[in-house]
């Protein structure tokens, strides 16, 4: 029997969905702290979803490099490219 709010009638699907949702909830504040500045660094999740997570952009690979292709008309393209630049500049974790 499915519980209200879960996407499936199968418990293993719901468990995976819940884990991914909780991971996203952890990643969003870290992204705000490490990658964003100004108004977006203090923005609520709804504003971040609207301005950054639903961006008209695509990550592509070519010539052994990754490229971020953002629509020229996207109003927050500078904020998104700055966030990706900050992400690329972060030190790699030791393995």
Backbone bond lengths (Angstrom), bond angles and torsions (degrees), N, CA, C in turn:
res aa  C-N    CA-C-N  psi(-1)  N-CA   C-N-CA  omega(-1)  CA-C   N-CA-C  phi
1 X - - - 1.444 - - 1.523 109.19 -
2 X 1.300 117.30 129.08 1.462 122.47 -177.83 1.523 110.47 -81.52
3 X 1.324 114.60 141.94 1.463 120.41 174.70 1.522 108.07 -89.75
4 X 1.320 116.01 152.02 1.462 120.18 177.78 1.514 109.14 -64.45
5 X 1.315 117.05 136.09 1.453 122.11 177.27 1.506 114.07 99.26
6 X 1.309 118.26 -17.92 1.456 120.44 178.53 1.520 109.62 -94.53
7 X 1.345 116.88 149.14 1.467 119.61 -172.68 1.520 115.54 -78.97
8 X 1.319 119.02 -12.40 1.458 119.29 -171.92 1.528 111.32 -138.43
9 X 1.312 114.56 165.13 1.461 120.44 173.24 1.523 111.20 -88.26
10 X 1.330 116.48 -10.05 1.465 121.76 -177.25 1.524 109.96 -97.53
11 X 1.313 116.27 128.99 1.461 119.86 -174.41 1.517 112.71 -65.81
12 X 1.347 119.00 -35.16 1.464 119.59 -179.16 1.539 111.33 -67.45
13 X 1.310 117.94 -32.85 1.465 121.13 175.58 1.525 109.45 -68.78
14 X 1.316 116.91 -42.89 1.462 121.15 178.76 1.524 111.50 -64.50
15 X 1.326 117.64 -36.69 1.464 120.80 178.46 1.525 110.55 -64.33
16 X 1.329 116.87 -44.44 1.467 120.71 178.24 1.526 110.48 -64.16
17 X 1.322 116.93 -43.17 1.464 121.27 178.69 1.522 110.64 -60.14
18 X 1.330 117.05 -43.57 1.455 121.28 -179.62 1.527 111.19 -64.61
19 X 1.327 117.93 -42.90 1.463 121.02 178.18 1.527 111.54 -61.49
20 X 1.320 116.53 -43.38 1.463 119.90 178.53 1.526 111.75 -65.98
21 X 1.312 116.71 -38.30 1.474 120.58 177.81 1.522 111.07 -64.39
22 X 1.323 117.00 -43.10 1.462 120.83 178.99 1.521 111.51 -67.28
23 X 1.325 117.40 -35.96 1.459 120.94 176.23 1.522 110.37 -63.94
24 X 1.316 116.96 -42.84 1.462 120.74 177.95 1.522 111.03 -62.33
25 X 1.321 116.66 -38.59 1.463 119.90 178.07 1.520 111.62 -64.26
26 X 1.334 117.73 -31.96 1.460 121.16 176.54 1.526 111.89 -76.44
27 X 1.318 117.60 -36.78 1.458 120.73 -176.22 1.525 113.53 -72.99
28 X 1.298 117.69 -32.13 1.464 120.64 -176.61 1.531 112.65 -61.34
29 X 1.329 120.39 -48.01 1.470 118.75 177.67 1.531 112.75 -64.56
30 X 1.332 117.41 -35.96 1.462 119.47 178.10 1.523 110.65 -65.74
31 X 1.312 116.95 -38.61 1.464 120.05 177.42 1.528 110.01 -63.20
32 X 1.315 117.34 -41.33 1.471 120.57 178.28 1.527 110.72 -61.35
33 X 1.337 116.71 -43.42 1.466 120.98 -177.04 1.528 111.39 -70.19
34 X 1.317 117.05 -46.77 1.458 121.23 -171.15 1.529 114.55 -88.28
35 X 1.331 118.14 -29.85 1.457 119.77 -168.57 1.513 115.44 -113.91
36 X 1.317 118.34 -20.10 1.460 119.70 -172.75 1.520 111.07 -111.31
37 X 1.312 114.89 157.87 1.462 120.58 177.36 1.518 108.98 -140.72
38 X 1.312 115.29 166.14 1.461 120.50 177.95 1.513 112.61 68.08
39 X 1.321 114.77 -139.68 1.466 121.57 -175.34 1.528 112.46 -61.03
40 X 1.325 117.48 -38.65 1.464 120.31 -177.17 1.524 112.72 -71.97
41 X 1.323 118.39 -22.87 1.465 120.78 178.37 1.526 111.42 -66.45
42 X 1.313 116.79 -23.60 1.462 121.11 179.48 1.528 112.30 -111.86
43 X 1.318 116.56 9.96 1.467 120.60 -174.63 1.522 112.10 -73.67
44 X 1.304 114.83 151.39 1.460 121.73 174.59 1.529 109.53 -74.01
45 X 1.335 117.56 157.38 1.475 120.32 -179.52 1.526 114.01 -54.29
46 X 1.322 118.19 -36.26 1.463 120.49 -179.52 1.525 111.21 -61.69
47 X 1.330 117.07 -42.73 1.460 121.37 179.56 1.536 110.45 -67.40
48 X 1.333 117.34 -39.37 1.458 120.54 178.52 1.525 111.03 -64.81
49 X 1.323 116.45 -40.89 1.474 119.32 177.26 1.519 110.09 -60.95
50 X 1.301 117.48 -45.16 1.460 121.79 -176.75 1.530 111.59 -66.98
51 X 1.325 116.64 -43.18 1.464 119.75 -172.48 1.522 114.01 -88.26
52 X 1.329 118.02 -34.57 1.457 119.32 -173.92 1.517 114.43 -115.78
53 X 1.308 117.22 -47.62 1.458 119.53 -173.26 1.521 112.99 -73.05
54 X 1.313 117.81 -22.52 1.465 121.31 176.82 1.525 111.09 -103.03
55 X 1.312 116.09 28.57 1.462 120.69 -176.09 1.521 111.75 -67.24
56 X 1.305 114.21 148.51 1.463 120.86 175.00 1.526 107.27 -83.99
57 X 1.341 115.73 75.72 1.460 120.87 -175.38 1.521 110.05 -141.74
58 X 1.322 114.29 164.26 1.461 120.78 179.25 1.522 108.14 -145.82
59 X 1.314 117.04 137.16 1.462 122.05 173.98 1.522 106.94 -95.16
60 X 1.341 116.33 125.04 1.461 121.25 -179.71 1.524 109.45 -124.06
61 X 1.310 115.61 161.87 1.467 121.95 176.13 1.513 108.51 -120.51
62 X 1.306 114.75 142.47 1.458 120.12 176.79 1.509 109.63 -173.63
63 X 1.307 116.97 138.69 1.454 120.35 -179.47 1.507 112.61 60.84
64 X 1.327 116.80 37.78 1.471 123.69 -179.34 1.525 113.49 61.61
65 X 1.303 117.49 22.00 1.462 122.04 179.53 1.515 109.47 -132.23
66 X 1.324 114.82 157.20 1.458 120.87 174.33 1.523 108.28 -100.40
67 X 1.322 115.22 141.08 1.457 121.10 179.91 1.522 109.12 -127.21
68 X 1.311 115.49 141.58 1.453 121.42 175.40 1.514 107.67 -102.96
69 X 1.307 116.40 115.87 1.465 122.40 -179.48 1.525 107.96 -103.22
70 X 1.317 116.16 110.90 1.455 121.55 -178.34 1.524 108.28 -114.26
71 X 1.317 115.37 138.36 1.466 119.67 177.41 1.532 109.09 -59.18
72 X 1.309 115.86 135.20 1.465 121.21 -177.30 1.522 112.48 -62.58
73 X 1.305 117.50 -21.88 1.464 120.56 -178.08 1.526 112.93 -92.24
74 X 1.352 118.61 -1.24 1.468 120.14 -178.16 1.526 108.99 -71.30
75 X 1.330 118.87 121.15 1.468 121.62 -172.94 1.528 114.50 -63.60
76 X 1.312 118.57 -25.75 1.457 121.94 -175.74 1.516 111.72 -110.24
77 X 1.323 117.60 29.33 1.465 120.53 -177.30 1.529 111.59 -65.79
78 X 1.336 117.97 -35.01 1.469 120.10 179.24 1.521 111.42 -66.16
79 X 1.321 117.23 -41.30 1.456 120.66 178.64 1.529 110.83 -63.89
80 X 1.322 116.52 -39.92 1.462 120.46 -179.59 1.526 110.97 -69.47
81 X 1.312 118.34 -42.75 1.469 119.79 178.46 1.522 111.08 -66.88
82 X 1.320 117.94 -36.44 1.469 120.57 175.70 1.519 111.05 -63.81
83 X 1.332 117.12 -39.59 1.461 120.60 178.75 1.531 110.49 -64.07
84 X 1.329 117.64 -42.18 1.463 119.98 178.18 1.527 111.11 -67.19
85 X 1.325 117.86 -36.06 1.468 120.65 177.23 1.521 110.53 -64.97
86 X 1.317 117.31 -41.40 1.469 120.72 176.79 1.521 111.04 -64.96
87 X 1.325 116.48 -38.67 1.469 120.26 177.64 1.521 110.37 -62.75
88 X 1.323 117.24 -43.59 1.468 120.81 -179.78 1.527 111.21 -66.44
89 X 1.326 117.95 -28.57 1.453 122.14 -178.42 1.531 114.01 -81.71
90 X 1.321 117.45 -13.69 1.459 120.22 179.68 1.530 109.81 -65.04
91 X 1.336 117.32 142.42 1.460 118.77 178.09 1.522 111.41 -66.63
92 X 1.298 116.14 144.07 1.458 121.66 178.27 1.524 109.67 -72.10
93 X 1.335 117.83 140.57 1.469 119.05 178.28 1.523 110.49 -69.47
94 X 1.318 115.45 147.10 1.469 120.56 177.67 1.517 109.62 -71.31
95 X 1.306 115.10 139.57 1.480 118.64 179.29 1.493 111.54 -111.37
